[in-house]
Amino acid sequence: MAKIIVSGASGQFGHAAASQLLDMGEEVIALSRNVDKLADLAERGADVRAADFDSPDGLEEAMAGGDKLLLISTTMVGQRPRQHGNAIDAAKAAGVKHIVYTSVTDGGNPDHPAVEQHDHYATEQLLKDSGLAYTILRNSQYSEAIATAMAIPALTAGSKPDNCGDGKIAFVSRDDCVATAVGVLTQDGHENKAYDVTGPELLSVPEAMAMVAEMAGKPIELMQVSDEEMYEYFDSLGVARKSKDVDFNGPIPWASEGMVTFGQAIREGYFAVISDTVERVTGKKPRTLRSVFEQYKGAWPK
């Protein structure tokens, strides 16, 4: 039986993946900068180890004995290629044979305008150059983010500025992305492939917000704005424009350039991708956006 390393195992994606693998009887090495957050996984039999992708020292030892690595993208935009590079180098030195990486839709396109995608593109190239077997999971935008981080402020304000236009995107549940990653890690035949991981329907952000408004029984005025106007909106909230100016330990650990260029990419069609990967790998149809809204609407303002 292969021993599977899960990076970022204290995060939502990593913890869910490690938990599912343990449920299946797999041997799991769970990595985190804070191993105290992995106590429940340790109690269930996971080999819990400290690992910090910012520091190459100790990474090879943290991955020792592992056969496969689920490399979950880190959160620090602009720093990811260095962090992921450290992880890939350590995995190779430790004898890991196969890396499964969580990328983003159209992650292999060097002309993609989204700033965050640039990190994923760079990481994909590092993987392809590593000499290791790889599987790239190009996940679409999480439905859970639309149901919470987007829907709640829009319902509270009764309006939402948006620069996505009528561009389409197949929002996907994080649960389906986790299940797909677990499937790839535990099945044969996925080496040296890249998969788009999407939900079952292409929708625009205006269509998604109209669904929220209808389900909540509250109007949302969607205000179509330019990219510069979107920057100005985030400026008013005190959000740094550039990733290099972000305090990742501060109250807003992200930059508006990520959000604005992501919206631009949707508007220009870079996310208009739909696939059957979830069903092919997991044997189950992907969740609809509406089903995720149903799950989270109890947290919406009344």
CORJOGI-V568502 format. One record per backbone hydrogen bond with DSSP energy under -0.5 kcal/mol. NH is the residue of the N-H (numbers start at 1). CO is the residue of the C=O. Records with the same first field share a line. If there is no record, write none. Layout:
BEGIN
NH = CO, CO
END
This chain:
BEGIN
4 = 2, 27
5 = 68
6 = 29
7 = 5, 70
9 = 6, 31
11 = 8
14 = 8
15 = 11
16 = 12
17 = 13
18 = 14
19 = 15
20 = 16
21 = 17
22 = 18
23 = 19
24 = 20
25 = 22
26 = 21
27 = 2
28 = 26
29 = 4
30 = 28, 47
31 = 6, 29
32 = 49
35 = 33
37 = 34
38 = 35
39 = 36
42 = 38
43 = 39
44 = 40
45 = 42
46 = 41
47 = 28
48 = 46
49 = 30
51 = 32
55 = 52
56 = 54
59 = 56
60 = 56
62 = 58
63 = 59
64 = 60, 61
65 = 94
66 = 63
67 = 3
68 = 3
69 = 98
70 = 5
71 = 69, 100
72 = 70
77 = 75
79 = 76
80 = 76
83 = 79
84 = 80
85 = 81
86 = 82
87 = 83
88 = 84
89 = 85
90 = 86
91 = 87
92 = 88
93 = 89
94 = 90
95 = 91, 92
96 = 91
97 = 67
98 = 67
99 = 133
100 = 69
101 = 99, 135
102 = 71
103 = 101, 137
105 = 139
107 = 104
109 = 106
110 = 108
112 = 109
118 = 114, 115
119 = 115, 116
120 = 116
121 = 117
122 = 118
123 = 119
124 = 120
125 = 121
126 = 122
127 = 123
128 = 124
129 = 125
130 = 126, 127
133 = 97
135 = 99
136 = 193
137 = 101, 135
138 = 136, 195
139 = 103, 137
140 = 197
143 = 172
145 = 142
146 = 142
147 = 143
148 = 144
150 = 145
151 = 146
152 = 148
154 = 150
155 = 151
156 = 152
157 = 153
158 = 154
159 = 154
160 = 221
162 = 223
167 = 164
169 = 203
170 = 271
171 = 169
172 = 141
177 = 173
178 = 174
179 = 175
180 = 176
181 = 177
182 = 178
183 = 179
184 = 180
185 = 181
186 = 182
187 = 183
192 = 134
193 = 134, 190
195 = 136
197 = 138
198 = 196
199 = 170
200 = 287
203 = 169, 201
205 = 167
206 = 165
208 = 204
209 = 205
210 = 206
211 = 207
212 = 208
213 = 209
214 = 210
215 = 211
216 = 212
217 = 213
218 = 213
221 = 158
222 = 220
223 = 160, 221
224 = 222
225 = 162, 223
230 = 226
231 = 227
232 = 228
233 = 229
234 = 230
235 = 231
236 = 232
237 = 233, 234
238 = 235
239 = 234
245 = 242
246 = 243
248 = 246
250 = 247
254 = 252
256 = 240
257 = 241
258 = 255
259 = 255
260 = 256
261 = 257
262 = 258
263 = 259
264 = 260
265 = 261
266 = 262
267 = 263
268 = 264
269 = 266
270 = 265
271 = 265
272 = 269
273 = 271
280 = 276
281 = 277
282 = 278
283 = 279
284 = 278
292 = 288
293 = 289
294 = 290
295 = 291
296 = 292
297 = 293
299 = 296
300 = 297
END
